[in-house]
């Protein structure tokens, strides 16, 4: 069983920065496709992909965060990050860490990010 633990959320003003961390319990972290999703806490709002990074360090970003967010990973520490710069109020959401390891999906518990205008 793989456990993912997020940290680093909080309240920040528009234009500010935050760094989220996702620590994984798996010893095979290096082969996982890792990603961040977010979900606005309103009825009917779907969870959306923010960014992901493959085991080969290929990355993909949602158009809404390109140029502002990066998703580095440290395989030696089994940690993935989401560096968020130039934050906007519309980035406010619960952010979830996701891992796909050998066709199985794992999720963290989520961390709240609130950006004030």
C-alpha positions as CSV (number, residue, x, y, z in Angstrom):
1,X,0.0,0.0,0.0
2,X,1.3,3.4,-1.0
3,X,0.7,6.4,1.2
4,X,0.9,10.0,-0.1
5,X,1.1,12.9,2.3
6,X,0.8,16.5,1.1
7,X,2.0,19.5,2.9
8,X,2.6,23.2,2.2
9,X,-0.8,24.6,1.6
10,X,-2.1,27.8,3.2
11,X,-3.2,31.3,2.6
12,X,-1.3,33.6,0.3
13,X,-2.0,36.9,-1.4
14,X,-2.4,37.2,-5.1
15,X,1.0,37.3,-6.8
16,X,2.7,35.3,-4.1
17,X,4.2,31.9,-4.1
18,X,3.7,28.5,-2.3
19,X,5.4,25.2,-2.6
20,X,3.5,22.0,-2.0
21,X,5.2,18.8,-1.1
22,X,4.0,15.2,-1.6
23,X,5.9,12.5,0.3
24,X,5.4,9.0,-0.8
25,X,5.9,5.8,1.3
26,X,6.8,3.7,-1.7
27,X,10.3,2.4,-2.4
28,X,9.4,2.3,-6.1
29,X,8.6,6.0,-6.2
30,X,11.0,6.4,-9.1
31,X,8.9,4.5,-11.5
32,X,5.7,6.3,-10.6
33,X,3.9,8.8,-12.8
34,X,3.2,11.6,-10.3
35,X,0.8,14.4,-10.6
36,X,-1.1,17.2,-8.9
37,X,-4.8,17.7,-9.2
38,X,-7.1,20.4,-7.7
39,X,-10.7,20.7,-6.9
40,X,-12.7,23.7,-6.1
41,X,-15.1,23.0,-3.2
42,X,-18.4,23.7,-4.9
43,X,-21.1,21.2,-5.9
44,X,-20.6,19.6,-9.3
45,X,-17.0,20.9,-9.8
46,X,-14.7,18.2,-11.1
47,X,-11.2,17.5,-10.0
48,X,-8.8,18.8,-12.6
49,X,-5.3,17.9,-13.6
50,X,-2.8,20.7,-12.7
51,X,0.5,19.0,-13.8
52,X,2.2,15.6,-14.0
53,X,5.7,14.3,-14.3
54,X,6.6,10.9,-15.7
55,X,9.3,8.5,-14.4
56,X,11.5,9.9,-17.1
57,X,10.9,13.5,-15.9
58,X,8.7,14.5,-18.8
59,X,6.2,17.1,-17.6
60,X,2.8,18.4,-18.7
61,X,0.9,21.4,-17.4
62,X,-2.6,22.6,-17.6
63,X,-2.8,25.7,-19.8
64,X,-4.0,27.7,-16.8
65,X,-0.8,27.2,-14.9
66,X,1.8,27.1,-17.6
67,X,4.7,29.5,-16.9
68,X,3.7,29.8,-13.3
69,X,3.9,26.3,-11.8
70,X,6.6,23.7,-11.9
71,X,6.6,20.1,-10.7
72,X,10.0,18.8,-9.7
73,X,10.6,15.5,-8.1
74,X,13.3,14.1,-5.9
75,X,13.5,10.3,-6.4
76,X,16.1,9.8,-3.7
77,X,13.7,11.3,-1.1
78,X,10.5,10.0,-2.7
79,X,9.1,13.5,-2.7
80,X,7.4,15.5,-5.4
81,X,6.8,19.2,-5.3
82,X,4.5,21.8,-6.9
83,X,6.2,25.2,-7.0
84,X,3.4,27.7,-7.5
85,X,4.4,31.3,-8.4
86,X,2.3,34.3,-9.4
87,X,-0.7,32.9,-7.7
88,X,-4.2,34.1,-8.7
89,X,-7.4,33.9,-6.7
90,X,-8.7,31.3,-9.3
91,X,-5.9,29.0,-8.1
92,X,-7.8,28.6,-4.8
93,X,-8.7,24.9,-4.4
94,X,-7.9,21.7,-2.5
95,X,-4.7,20.3,-4.1
96,X,-4.3,16.5,-4.3
97,X,-1.2,14.5,-4.9
98,X,-1.6,11.5,-7.2
99,X,0.6,8.6,-8.1
100,X,0.1,5.9,-10.7
101,X,2.3,2.9,-9.9
102,X,2.0,-0.2,-12.1
103,X,-1.5,0.6,-13.2
104,X,-2.8,1.4,-9.7
105,X,-3.8,4.9,-8.6
106,X,-3.1,6.4,-5.2
107,X,-4.3,9.8,-3.8
108,X,-3.2,12.0,-0.9
109,X,-5.7,13.5,1.5
110,X,-5.5,17.0,-0.1
111,X,-4.2,20.3,1.1
112,X,-6.0,23.6,0.9
113,X,-4.6,26.5,-1.0
114,X,-6.3,29.9,-0.7
115,X,-5.3,32.9,-2.7
116,X,-6.7,36.2,-1.6
117,X,-7.2,39.2,-3.9
